[in-house]
Amino acid sequence: MIHKNFIANQWMSALAGQTLPVYDPSNGEMFAEIARSGSADIDVAVRAARSAYEGEWGRMAPADRSRLLWRISQALLAQRDELAAIESKDTGKPMKQARADAAAVARYFEFYAGAVDKLHGQTIPYPDGYTVFTVREPHGVTGHIVPWNYPLQIFGRSVGAALAAGNACVVKPAEDACLSLLKVAEIAMAAGLPSGALNICTGLGIEAGAALAEHAGIDHVSFTGSPQTGRQVAHAAAAHFAPVTLELGGKSPQIVFSDADIDAALPVLLNAIIQNAGQTCSAGSRLLIQRAIYADVVGRLSELFRATRTGAAADDPDCGPLINAKQHERVRKLLSGAGSGVTVAAEGMLDPNAPKGGFYQVPVLLSDVPPDHHLAQEEIFGPVLCAIPFDTEEEAVRIANGTPYGLAAGVWTQDGARQLRMARKVRSGQVFINNYGAAGGVELPFGGSGQSGYGREKGFEALYGFTTVKTVAIKH
């Protein structure tokens, strides 16, 4: 089957007539094709978005926009099982994770539907003779480059917020995982989304993605992906002075102190690295353990690792395959280059019935990893957890902050004062105390610092990012 671009509420082949293959990560087999868009296709989509912004979509009252997004949210919820099945096959996610992602995209649209008419400006006290106020206005046409690891969720938090703010959107999904987003577009159109308000062009990042970032008709760019590509996107957008939101990589620490509730922590520590086969920017990939309990925690966690099952997405295992052959090879090379001094404390098991052509990597727990080791510094983007001992709170902070990233962190301790100290000292966009991820709430602002990017997604902060402030001063 060949999947076409979605532009101005129509399905269009790439203008050059080219396509790209789509592979199932669970068996490595091709099962569909997508349009291979180029700069000409992106231009058509941007023009369609501009027409919508200056037309029906841009003139829609906030209350009506809210009702429309609500209808989309309910339609997404009604079709979540179909969305989950598409997402699972396309990305290799176990079905339970795909179902959670399908529910999440509906929740994003639900949340932003309720926020549309609550996005207010301010009145500013000023000398007599003036009335001064601010209004928040959409940027206009926004570009969204969505990665392959969480297409549904990242579409929801990015495009949902942009549409709620009144922007018209052009989306370039990752070529490895875009089928669920094309289904979302179909659902949105059926719910009544005006022509051109949402446009999706599939294709390669170096072709369609680059064309989107550098297009002069794009007023804001949202990108989620690697720091290397994020730098290129920012440079391209800067040429036409478009602001950019970058959500990039992470090497997030989970810090376990000796007074922590270990029983509560262990399953969370495991899930934070095996979820989506570790292909998560905010994965808890570094485990810092106070030395007094280090051996005990590593030993108990090893048992959990050994019990994990990796297999085909449709079988709903603990850990599915990696997204493609390239990522599979990259993770294997990083592990093979671990060197001496790093111990493989435990590995998960591969389901004997897993298809031979799948891109499988069992979860791996490494112990005694030096903080400056490349495995403790580089984002592996696989189910690999590095355990690192520490002695003092100060040392834990130093190790936690000792990478170029700053996206998320977990702190496990019963000491209330230490909880607050660590929350302030750890350099991270999110800090979770005695939990990790807080159930992924759509209300929680998300973003990082350093090579984890800048700008915030999720919650009201995303709405602020997708609007610009205009000041009006009236002399009377």
C-alpha positions as CSV (number, residue, x, y, z in Angstrom):
1,M,0.0,0.0,0.0
2,I,1.2,3.5,-0.8
3,H,0.4,6.2,1.7
4,K,0.2,9.8,0.3
5,N,0.8,13.2,1.7
6,F,-2.1,15.0,3.4
7,I,-2.3,18.6,2.1
8,A,-5.4,20.9,2.2
9,N,-7.6,18.0,3.2
10,Q,-6.5,16.0,0.1
11,W,-4.3,12.9,-0.4
12,M,-1.5,13.8,-2.8
13,S,1.4,11.8,-4.2
14,A,4.8,13.4,-4.0
15,L,5.2,15.7,-7.0
16,A,8.3,13.8,-8.1
17,G,6.3,10.6,-8.0
18,Q,8.9,8.9,-5.7
19,T,8.2,6.7,-2.6
20,L,10.0,5.3,0.3
21,P,9.7,1.8,1.8
22,V,8.2,1.2,5.3
23,Y,9.6,-1.7,7.3
24,D,8.2,-3.6,10.3
25,P,10.9,-3.5,13.0
26,S,9.6,-6.8,14.4
27,N,10.6,-8.8,11.3
28,G,12.6,-6.4,9.1
29,E,10.1,-6.8,6.2
30,M,8.7,-4.1,4.0
31,F,4.9,-3.7,4.3
32,A,4.0,-0.3,2.8
33,E,5.3,2.7,1.0
34,I,5.1,6.5,1.8
35,A,5.5,9.6,-0.4
36,R,9.1,10.8,-0.7
37,S,8.4,14.5,-0.5
38,G,10.8,17.2,-1.6
39,S,11.0,21.0,-1.4
40,A,8.2,21.4,-3.9
41,D,5.8,19.3,-1.8
42,I,6.7,21.3,1.3
43,D,6.1,24.5,-0.6
44,V,2.6,23.4,-1.6
45,A,1.8,22.4,2.0
46,V,3.1,25.7,3.4
47,R,1.0,27.7,0.9
48,A,-2.1,25.6,1.9
49,A,-1.4,26.4,5.6
50,R,-1.0,30.1,4.8
51,S,-4.3,30.1,3.0
52,A,-6.0,28.4,5.9
53,Y,-4.5,30.8,8.4
54,E,-5.6,33.8,6.4
55,G,-9.0,32.3,5.7
56,E,-11.5,30.1,7.5
57,W,-9.1,28.6,10.1
58,G,-7.6,32.0,11.1
59,R,-11.0,33.6,11.4
60,M,-12.5,30.8,13.6
61,A,-13.6,32.1,17.0
62,P,-11.7,30.6,20.0
63,A,-14.9,28.9,21.3
64,D,-15.5,27.2,17.9
65,R,-11.8,26.2,17.7
66,S,-12.2,24.7,21.1
67,R,-15.2,22.7,20.2
68,L,-13.5,21.4,17.0
69,L,-10.4,20.2,18.9
70,W,-12.7,18.5,21.4
71,R,-14.5,16.6,18.6
72,I,-11.1,15.5,17.3
73,S,-10.0,14.4,20.8
74,Q,-13.2,12.2,21.1
75,A,-12.8,10.8,17.6
76,L,-9.2,9.9,18.4
77,L,-10.3,8.2,21.7
78,A,-13.0,6.3,19.8
79,Q,-10.4,4.9,17.4
80,R,-7.5,4.5,19.8
81,D,-7.3,0.7,19.2
82,E,-6.8,1.2,15.5
83,L,-4.3,3.9,16.1
84,A,-2.4,1.7,18.6
85,A,-2.3,-1.2,16.1
86,I,-0.8,1.1,13.4
87,E,1.7,2.6,15.9
88,S,2.8,-0.8,17.1
89,K,3.5,-2.3,13.7
90,D,5.2,0.9,12.4
91,T,7.5,1.5,15.4
92,G,7.8,-1.9,17.0
93,K,6.2,-0.8,20.3
94,P,4.6,-3.5,22.4
95,M,0.8,-3.1,22.1
96,K,0.4,-1.9,25.7
97,Q,2.8,1.0,25.0
98,A,1.1,1.8,21.7
99,R,-2.3,1.9,23.4
100,A,-0.9,4.3,26.0
101,D,0.4,6.6,23.2
102,A,-3.0,6.5,21.4
103,A,-4.8,7.5,24.5
104,A,-2.2,10.2,25.1
105,V,-2.7,11.9,21.7
106,A,-6.4,12.1,22.4
107,R,-5.7,13.5,25.9
108,Y,-3.5,16.2,24.4
109,F,-6.2,17.4,22.0
110,E,-8.7,17.2,24.9
111,F,-6.5,19.3,27.2
112,Y,-5.8,21.9,24.5
113,A,-9.4,22.1,23.5
114,G,-10.2,23.2,27.0
115,A,-7.3,25.7,27.0
116,V,-8.1,27.5,23.8
117,D,-10.3,30.3,25.3
118,K,-8.2,30.6,28.5
119,L,-5.2,32.0,26.7
120,H,-5.4,35.6,27.9
121,G,-3.3,38.8,27.6
122,Q,-2.8,41.3,30.4
123,T,-3.6,44.8,31.3
124,I,-0.6,46.9,32.4
125,P,-0.8,49.7,35.0
126,Y,0.4,52.9,33.3
127,P,0.4,56.7,33.8
128,D,-2.9,58.6,33.5
129,G,-4.1,59.1,29.9
130,Y,-3.1,55.6,28.7
131,T,-4.7,52.2,28.6
132,V,-2.2,49.5,27.9
133,F,-2.8,45.8,27.3
134,T,-1.3,42.8,25.7
135,V,-2.8,40.2,23.4
136,R,-1.4,36.8,22.5
137,E,-1.5,36.0,18.8
138,P,-0.5,32.8,16.9
139,H,2.7,32.9,15.0
140,G,0.9,32.0,11.7
141,V,2.2,28.9,10.0
142,T,4.2,26.5,12.2
143,G,6.5,23.7,11.1
144,H,6.7,20.5,13.1
145,I,9.5,17.9,12.6
146,V,8.3,14.8,14.5
147,P,10.7,11.9,15.4
148,W,10.0,8.2,15.1
149,N,10.1,7.2,18.8
150,Y,6.8,8.7,19.9
151,P,5.0,10.0,16.8
152,L,1.5,10.1,18.3
153,Q,2.5,11.6,21.6
154,I,4.9,14.2,20.1
155,F,2.4,15.1,17.4
156,G,-0.2,15.7,20.2
157,R,1.9,17.9,22.4
158,S,3.3,19.9,19.5
159,V,0.6,20.1,16.8
160,G,-2.3,20.0,19.4
161,A,-0.9,23.1,21.1
162,A,-0.1,24.9,17.9
163,L,-3.6,24.4,16.6
164,A,-5.1,25.5,19.9
165,A,-3.2,28.7,19.7
166,G,-4.6,29.3,16.2
167,N,-1.7,28.4,14.0
168,A,-1.9,26.4,10.8
169,C,0.5,23.5,10.8
170,V,2.9,21.7,8.4
171,V,4.2,18.4,9.8
172,K,7.2,16.3,8.6
173,P,7.1,13.0,10.4
174,A,10.1,10.7,10.5
175,E,10.3,8.4,7.5
176,D,10.6,5.4,9.9
177,A,7.2,6.1,11.6
178,C,4.5,8.3,10.1
179,L,1.5,6.0,9.4
180,S,-0.3,6.8,12.7
181,L,-0.1,10.5,12.0
182,L,-1.6,10.1,8.6
183,K,-4.5,8.3,10.3
184,V,-4.8,11.2,12.8
185,A,-5.1,13.6,9.8
186,E,-7.9,11.5,8.4
187,I,-9.7,11.5,11.7
188,A,-9.2,15.3,12.1
189,M,-10.6,15.9,8.6
190,A,-13.6,13.8,9.3
191,A,-14.2,15.8,12.5
192,G,-14.4,19.0,10.5
193,L,-10.9,20.5,10.6
194,P,-10.8,23.1,7.8
195,S,-8.7,22.6,4.7
196,G,-5.1,23.6,5.2
197,A,-5.1,23.9,9.0
198,L,-3.1,20.6,9.2
199,N,-0.8,19.3,6.4
200,I,1.5,16.3,6.6
201,C,4.4,15.6,4.2
202,T,6.3,12.4,4.6
203,G,9.9,11.9,3.4
204,L,13.5,12.0,4.4
205,G,14.9,14.5,6.9
206,I,17.7,15.7,4.7
207,E,15.1,16.5,1.9
208,A,11.6,17.3,3.3
209,G,12.7,18.1,6.8
210,A,15.4,20.5,5.7
211,A,13.1,22.1,3.2
212,L,10.5,22.7,6.0
213,A,13.0,24.2,8.4
214,E,14.4,26.6,5.8
215,H,11.2,27.6,4.2
216,A,10.6,31.4,4.5
217,G,6.9,30.8,4.9
218,I,7.3,29.0,8.2
219,D,6.9,31.4,11.2
220,H,8.0,28.9,14.0
221,V,9.7,25.5,13.9
222,S,9.2,22.8,16.5
223,F,11.8,20.0,16.3
224,T,12.3,16.8,18.4
225,G,15.4,14.7,17.6
226,S,19.2,14.6,18.0
227,P,21.3,17.6,19.1
228,Q,23.2,17.3,15.8
229,T,20.1,17.6,13.7
230,G,18.6,20.2,16.1
231,R,21.6,22.4,15.4
232,Q,21.0,22.2,11.7
233,V,17.3,23.0,12.1
234,A,18.1,26.0,14.3
235,H,20.6,27.4,11.7
236,A,18.1,26.9,8.9
237,A,15.3,28.6,10.8
238,A,17.6,31.5,11.8
239,A,18.1,32.4,8.2
240,H,14.5,33.7,8.1
241,F,14.4,34.6,11.8
242,A,11.8,32.0,12.8
243,P,11.9,31.1,16.5
244,V,12.5,27.4,17.3
245,T,11.6,25.0,20.0
246,L,14.1,22.2,20.3
247,E,13.5,19.0,22.4
248,L,16.7,17.1,21.9
249,G,18.6,14.3,23.6
250,G,19.1,13.3,27.2
251,K,21.3,11.2,29.5
252,S,18.9,11.4,32.5
253,P,20.1,10.3,35.9
254,Q,18.1,8.5,38.5
255,I,19.7,9.1,41.9
256,V,19.0,6.6,44.7
257,F,20.0,7.5,48.2
258,S,20.4,5.0,51.0
259,D,17.2,6.0,52.7
260,A,15.1,5.5,49.6
261,D,12.1,3.1,49.4
262,I,13.9,0.5,47.3
263,D,10.9,-1.7,46.8
264,A,9.0,1.2,45.3
265,A,11.9,2.4,43.2
266,L,13.0,-0.9,41.5
267,P,10.1,-1.4,39.1
268,V,10.2,2.3,38.1
269,L,14.0,2.2,37.5
270,L,13.5,-0.8,35.2
271,N,10.6,0.7,33.3
272,A,12.3,4.0,32.8
273,I,15.0,2.3,30.6
274,I,13.1,-0.5,28.9
275,Q,10.0,1.6,27.9
276,N,10.0,1.8,24.1
277,A,13.2,-0.2,24.1
278,G,15.1,2.7,25.7
279,Q,14.3,4.9,22.6
280,T,13.2,7.8,24.8
281,C,14.9,11.2,25.1
282,S,14.0,11.3,28.8
283,A,14.9,7.6,29.5
284,G,16.4,7.1,32.9
285,S,19.7,5.8,31.4
286,R,22.1,6.5,34.3
287,L,21.5,5.0,37.7
288,L,23.4,6.7,40.5
289,I,23.3,4.6,43.7
290,Q,24.7,5.6,47.1
291,R,27.5,3.2,47.9
292,A,26.0,1.8,51.1
293,I,23.2,0.2,49.1
294,Y,24.9,-0.2,45.8
295,A,25.5,-3.9,45.8
296,D,22.0,-4.6,47.0
297,V,20.2,-2.4,44.5
298,V,22.3,-3.7,41.6
299,G,21.6,-7.3,42.7
300,R,17.9,-6.9,43.0
301,L,17.6,-4.9,39.8
302,S,19.6,-7.6,38.0
303,E,16.9,-10.1,38.8
304,L,14.3,-7.8,37.2
305,F,16.4,-7.4,34.1
306,R,16.9,-11.1,33.7
307,A,13.1,-11.6,33.8
308,T,12.4,-9.1,31.0
309,R,11.2,-10.6,27.7
310,T,12.1,-9.0,24.3
311,G,10.1,-9.9,21.3
312,A,7.7,-9.0,18.5
313,A,5.5,-6.0,19.1
314,A,2.3,-7.9,18.4
315,D,3.2,-10.4,21.2
316,D,3.2,-7.5,23.7
317,P,6.5,-8.2,25.4
318,D,8.3,-6.1,28.0
319,C,10.6,-4.8,25.3
320,G,10.1,-4.5,21.6
321,P,12.6,-4.2,18.8
322,L,14.6,-1.1,18.0
323,I,13.3,1.0,15.1
324,N,15.6,0.0,12.3
325,A,18.8,-1.8,11.3
326,K,20.9,1.4,11.6
327,Q,19.8,2.0,15.2
328,H,20.2,-1.7,16.0
329,E,23.8,-1.7,14.7
330,R,24.6,1.6,16.5
331,V,23.5,0.2,19.9
332,R,25.5,-3.0,19.4
333,K,28.6,-1.1,18.5
334,L,28.4,1.0,21.6
335,L,28.0,-2.0,23.8
336,S,30.8,-3.9,22.1
337,G,33.1,-1.0,22.7
338,A,32.4,-0.8,26.5
339,G,36.0,-1.8,27.3
340,S,37.5,-3.2,30.5
341,G,36.2,-2.2,33.9
342,V,32.5,-2.1,32.9
343,T,30.6,-5.2,34.1
344,V,27.5,-6.6,32.4
345,A,25.5,-7.2,35.6
346,A,22.5,-8.7,33.8
347,E,20.7,-9.1,30.5
348,G,17.2,-9.8,29.6
349,M,16.0,-12.7,27.5
350,L,15.0,-12.8,23.8
351,D,11.7,-14.6,23.1
352,P,12.7,-17.8,21.1
353,N,9.7,-17.1,18.8
354,A,10.8,-13.6,17.9
355,P,11.1,-13.3,14.1
356,K,14.7,-13.7,12.9
357,G,14.8,-10.5,10.9
358,G,13.7,-8.2,13.8
359,F,15.9,-5.5,15.2
360,Y,16.1,-6.9,18.8
361,Q,18.3,-5.7,21.7
362,V,17.7,-7.3,25.1
363,P,17.8,-4.9,28.1
364,V,21.3,-4.7,29.5
365,L,22.3,-3.5,33.0
366,L,26.0,-2.4,33.3
367,S,27.6,-1.9,36.7
368,D,30.6,0.1,37.9
369,V,30.5,2.4,34.9
370,P,32.9,5.4,35.4
371,P,31.0,8.7,35.2
372,D,33.1,9.9,32.3
373,H,32.9,6.6,30.3
374,H,31.4,7.1,26.9
375,L,28.5,4.8,27.8
376,A,27.7,7.2,30.7
377,Q,28.0,10.3,28.5
378,E,26.5,9.4,25.1
379,E,22.8,8.9,24.5
380,I,22.6,5.2,23.5
381,F,18.9,5.2,22.7
382,G,18.5,1.6,23.6
383,P,17.6,-0.4,26.7
384,V,21.0,0.0,28.3
385,L,21.3,1.2,32.0
386,C,24.6,2.4,33.5
387,A,24.9,1.9,37.3
388,I,27.3,4.3,39.0
389,P,28.1,4.4,42.7
390,F,28.5,7.6,44.7
391,D,29.2,8.5,48.3
392,T,27.9,12.0,49.1
393,E,25.1,14.2,48.0
394,E,27.7,16.6,46.5
395,E,29.2,13.8,44.5
396,A,25.8,12.8,43.3
397,V,25.0,16.3,42.0
398,R,28.4,16.5,40.3
399,I,27.9,13.2,38.5
400,A,24.2,14.0,37.6
401,N,25.3,17.3,36.1
402,G,28.4,15.9,34.5
403,T,27.0,15.4,30.9
404,P,26.1,18.0,28.2
405,Y,22.4,17.2,28.7
406,G,19.7,18.4,31.1
407,L,16.3,16.9,30.3
408,A,14.9,14.9,33.2
409,A,16.1,13.5,36.5
410,G,14.8,11.2,39.3
411,V,15.6,11.5,43.0
412,W,14.8,8.8,45.4
413,T,15.0,9.8,49.1
414,Q,12.8,10.1,52.2
415,D,14.7,13.2,53.4
416,G,12.4,16.2,52.7
417,A,15.2,18.7,52.9
418,R,17.4,16.7,50.6
419,Q,14.5,16.4,48.1
420,L,14.4,20.2,47.8
421,R,18.1,20.6,47.7
422,M,18.5,18.1,44.9
423,A,15.5,19.5,43.0
424,R,17.3,22.9,42.9
425,K,20.9,21.6,42.3
426,V,20.3,19.1,39.5
427,R,20.4,20.8,36.1
428,S,17.3,19.5,34.4
429,G,14.1,20.6,32.9
430,Q,12.1,18.1,35.0
431,V,13.0,16.6,38.4
432,F,10.9,13.8,39.8
433,I,11.0,13.0,43.5
434,N,10.3,9.4,44.4
435,N,8.8,8.7,41.0
436,Y,9.9,9.1,37.4
437,G,7.7,10.8,34.7
438,A,4.7,11.5,37.0
439,A,2.6,9.3,34.6
440,G,3.6,11.5,31.7
441,G,0.9,14.1,32.4
442,V,0.1,16.4,29.5
443,E,-0.1,19.3,31.9
444,L,3.5,19.2,32.9
445,P,5.9,21.5,31.0
446,F,8.7,19.5,29.3
447,G,12.0,20.6,27.9
448,G,15.7,20.8,28.7
449,S,18.9,22.8,28.9
450,G,22.3,22.4,27.2
451,Q,22.3,19.8,24.5
452,S,18.7,18.8,25.5
453,G,17.5,21.9,23.8
454,Y,15.4,24.9,24.7
455,G,11.8,26.0,24.8
456,R,9.0,24.1,26.5
457,E,6.3,21.7,25.3
458,K,3.2,20.4,27.1
459,G,0.9,22.3,29.4
460,F,0.2,26.0,29.1
461,E,3.9,26.7,28.5
462,A,3.5,25.1,25.0
463,L,0.7,27.6,24.2
464,Y,2.9,30.5,25.2
465,G,5.6,29.1,22.9
466,F,3.2,28.9,20.0
467,T,2.0,32.5,20.4
468,T,3.7,35.9,20.3
469,V,2.8,38.9,22.5
470,K,1.5,42.1,21.1
471,T,1.4,45.3,23.2
472,V,-1.4,47.8,22.6
473,A,-1.1,51.3,24.1
474,I,-4.0,53.7,23.7
475,K,-3.6,57.4,24.6
476,H,-6.9,59.1,25.5
